Amino acid sequence: MVMTEEKLSASIKGNRISRVYYLYGKEPFLVKTYVDKIIKKTVGDDPLDFNLIRVNGAPEIGIFNDYIDGLPVFADMKAVVINDIDAEKIDKKDFEAYIDAIRNIPETTVLIFNITGFQPDEQKEQTKELISAVSEAGTVCKLDGISPSKIAGLVVKKAGKAGIVISGEDAMFLSERVLCNMTLVSAETEKLINYVGTGGVITREVIESLVPKHLDTSVYELATAINSGKRSEAFRILDDLFAERTDPLHILNSLISAYLDFYRAKLGKITGALPSQVASQFGYAKNREGVVSRAMNSVSKLRVDYLRNTLYILSDADKRMKSSGLDVRTILEETITRLFEAGDKKYV
């Protein structure tokens, strides 16, 4: 069956383990988390090598069958984890054998396909068939992230287990500082816990001093300064990024992404859509719904034709950076100036 993240979590907690899983999505941290939970439920914390087999890609079909058909050693169950299998690259005859094996998983084996290194195209023939076969024999779950508020709640919970206090507001600030990327949130939370120590408090000041802003966060602030007509602030942010030796092309790409967010948010505003509806319509992961909500708040007074014009300006800058012999920093500074000039008639 196809499950949501919530149902997957509940089924694992309730010891309702499927024979086969296909876990994928835009949030590799979540995929890894649930793979680890399934492994723990299946073979425990310290399994024998025979009872936990990990392999990258698609093993030859004979070896694959040996993996899943072999009996566990001194245990009731074994787990076979196939990482980043690309169904489209498997020979047709072998692929059919894979599908047949999936439909006949022994009761002593749990087979887990975990996809973290790429985003599978669910509409391609063999990928679609693989997902369908797993959904019939076991569980398929697409893990595209969780809401910013839930991420903040997990930060508070993790800190609490270590005997450390962090407010929900500051946990949200930490999450947004790294764009709700759960891998980064987890790593930065661990770093902050080690810094303040048991009995300590993770404050906003501690977060600002120890957790670097994600590039997209700084660029969002740059775009907001441009939209607000704050020229000196915009160029200060740009100078800070240059001082950190950030690649101008990376800055431009993040700026394009920010203005695409603004443009989509404005279209949502015009049609009366909710942030969650806009996020779903444009394929945002759940953990980026906060980006859409923030963008919708930012564009209330901006004209849609102004936002459309900013995309033309940024597209032109992208072409110039990739084709002209001009200094890329100069092109970026000129582009910021052009964005300010385009803002003379930006308000509704």
Secondary structure, DSSP 8 states (H G I E B T S, - for coil): -EE-HHHHHHHHHTT---SEEEEESS-HHHHHHHHHHHHHHHH-SS--GGGEEEEES---HHHHHHHHHS--SSSS-EEEEEES--GGGS-HHHHHHHHHHHTT--TTEEEEEE--SS---TTSHHHHHHHHHHHHHSEEEE-----HHHHHHHHHHHHHHTT-B--HHHHHHHHHHTTT-HHHHHHHHHHHHHHH-TT-B--HHHHHHHS---HHHHHHHHHHHHHTT-HHHHHHHHHHHHHTT--HHHHHHHHHHHHHHHHHHHHHHHHT--HHHHHHHTT--GGGHHHHHHHHHHTTTB-HHHHHHHHHHHHHHHHHHHHS-S-HHHHHHHHHHHHHHHGGG-B-
